């Protein structure tokens, strides 16, 4: 089954303790992206990747890192989490290229609480 | 900012058609209209997309006006499981091809028994 898998689904942690949220897709998609969703602010893009070893900042990249060493994986790293990063996070993937106009597929989300 | 305008909420009776409008008056010629929905904090789910012609798939129909300034998503026989927030998105192409989706506030559709 074609899917985007995020782990963990839920995490409560403390300020400053490094954490990684994993994202994996099995559709051989070139493009992967991370969004965060907050009440009243909607979904905002954090980082994206057009292909292996190619990453770029989205609208709200501060406090986050990403890597794309393999095509299927796109982990989101919070080196020193802070309470303002408490949010619902979504990973998405699609084939790249405007000419394809392929829809993005989203994972089920990761709810992070930073105390 | 989102390039679309949608009503904040709508109601629909179960079994009836749900027609969700969207205005995108500043859409440019090569921009597609996408519809996604989000059921209670789950990941957004792709529904349908189109450029200028009307489109239909197993989930819904998309009607785009001839001037492309507005569109309507039609769920032909709404069920309780269609209760969700529906997002109309004009896909932006940024420099470098980020393919970012800009989600507005969407329409909260409630399907009533």
Interface residues (C-beta under 8 A of the other chain):
Chain A: X4 X31 X33 X37 X42 X43 X45 X48 X50 X56 X58 X59 X88 X90 X92 X94 X96 X97 X98 X101 X103 X104 X105 X106 X107 X108 X109 X111
Chain B: X2 X30 X32 X34 X41 X42 X43 X44 X45 X46 X49 X51 X91 X93 X96 X97 X98 X99 X100 X101 X103 X104 X105
